[in-house]
Amino acid sequence: MQSLGLSSVPKTSGATGVQVIVPISDGITFDDLRSVGQFVGQYVTEKHPELFTLERLKKNRGNKIYFDYLQHYSGRTLAAPYTPRARTLATVSTPLTWDEVQQDVSPKEFHLLNIVDRLKDKGDLLQALAPQPIENVIHQLKSQTKRPSKRKG
């Protein structure tokens, strides 16, 4: 995301996944977010096909990481940050640092018994990140998809 001029915060789902949060300003449409997500998803799957996939069906993914840009739409749900999950260890959907992701952190490490201490120690990582200029990326994507009109004359 940094190559797009955007900062982000990774977040555990509280289950098995990691979501990447990019705070945005009001007024961005679901369609615009989906187009940015699709662009990034296609880029990472082409750049690292051994790691990422856009394949929705688990049985067809193998061990690849599913890049779910389709989740960006009205009516779709995600676990909100700091949401306790109905899981055996009472895990909590938790914002992370990118260093923690690189250390292969497990969602099981964040649960109801330690989330308050984590917040005291690290603060709210999402609040520390201002809305990002995603409009610049949207503008670029739209300008690349526009085709010149053909005039009759």
JOVEN-V297682 format. One record per residue. N is the residue number from 0. OMEGA is omega in whole degrees, -180 to 180 (NA if undefined). D_LAST is the distance of its C-alpha to the last C-alpha in whole Angstrom. Layout:
BEGIN
[[N,OMEGA,D_LAST] [N,OMEGA,D_LAST]]
END
This chain:
BEGIN
[[0,-179,44] [1,180,45] [2,176,43] [3,-179,40] [4,-177,42] [5,172,44] [6,-177,48] [7,177,49] [8,174,53] [9,-178,54] [10,174,56] [11,175,58] [12,-173,57] [13,178,61] [14,-177,61] [15,-173,59] [16,172,56] [17,178,54] [18,179,52] [19,-177,50] [20,174,49] [21,179,47] [22,-179,47] [23,176,44] [24,175,44] [25,173,43] [26,178,39] [27,-177,38] [28,175,37] [29,180,39] [30,178,35] [31,178,35] [32,179,38] [33,-180,38] [34,176,35] [35,179,37] [36,179,40] [37,178,38] [38,-179,36] [39,179,40] [40,178,41] [41,179,39] [42,-176,40] [43,179,44] [44,175,44] [45,-179,42] [46,-177,44] [47,-177,47] [48,178,47] [49,-177,51] [50,-170,51] [51,176,48] [52,172,47] [53,-179,44] [54,-178,46] [55,-175,48] [56,-179,50] [57,-176,54] [58,-179,55] [59,-176,52] [60,-172,52] [61,-180,55] [62,-177,56] [63,178,53] [64,180,52] [65,177,49] [66,-172,46] [67,177,46] [68,-179,43] [69,179,42] [70,180,45] [71,176,43] [72,180,42] [73,178,44] [74,178,47] [75,-177,48] [76,172,51] [77,174,52] [78,179,56] [79,177,56] [80,178,57] [81,177,61] [82,173,61] [83,-179,64] [84,179,64] [85,-178,66] [86,-177,67] [87,-176,70] [88,-178,70] [89,179,69] [90,-178,66] [91,175,64] [92,-166,60] [93,171,60] [94,-177,58] [95,167,59] [96,177,58] [97,175,56] [98,178,60] [99,178,61] [100,180,58] [101,178,59] [102,176,62] [103,180,62] [104,180,63] [105,176,64] [106,179,63] [107,-179,67] [108,-176,68] [109,-174,66] [110,-176,68] [111,-177,70] [112,-179,73] [113,-175,71] [114,180,68] [115,177,70] [116,178,71] [117,179,68] [118,177,66] [119,-177,69] [120,-173,69] [121,-174,65] [122,179,64] [123,-177,61] [124,179,58] [125,180,55] [126,-178,56] [127,-177,56] [128,-180,52] [129,174,50] [130,-175,47] [131,-176,44] [132,-178,41] [133,178,39] [134,179,36] [135,179,35] [136,179,35] [137,179,33] [138,180,30] [139,180,30] [140,180,30] [141,-179,27] [142,178,25] [143,-178,26] [144,178,25] [145,178,21] [146,177,18] [147,179,15] [148,178,12] [149,180,9] [150,173,6] [151,180,4] [152,NA,0]]
END
